[in-house]
C-alpha cells in the first residue's frame, strides 16, 4: 500500500475499518471515486485522534473496538451505526436456518 496523505475529511457515507492482525495496523477503506485505502498505523491513540480530527470521534471509537475484536467494522456515518464484519466457517453458515413459527 503506497503512503499517501490522509484526506482532510472522510468521503462518502460509509467506511470500513480493518484491523490487520499480522501487521498490527488499522487500514481504513473509504467510499471515494478511487475506493481508496489508508494505513492508519497501530497506535490506538493516534487512530482515535485521527477520527476526532475528522469529526467522527464516537463512531471512530466504536469502529476501533469492533475492528480489534472481529477484524473489521463497517461504519454507516449518517446513521452513526457500526457493524462487525467477519468470516463464518462455511459449515456453520450453512447450518443456520430461519424458520417461521406459527402464531
Protein Blocks (a to p, Z undefined) as FASTA:
>chain_A
ZZddddfbdghjbdcddddfklopaddddddfkopaddebjafklmmmmmmmnopmmmmm
mmmmmmmmnopacddfklopacddddddfklmmmpccddddZZ
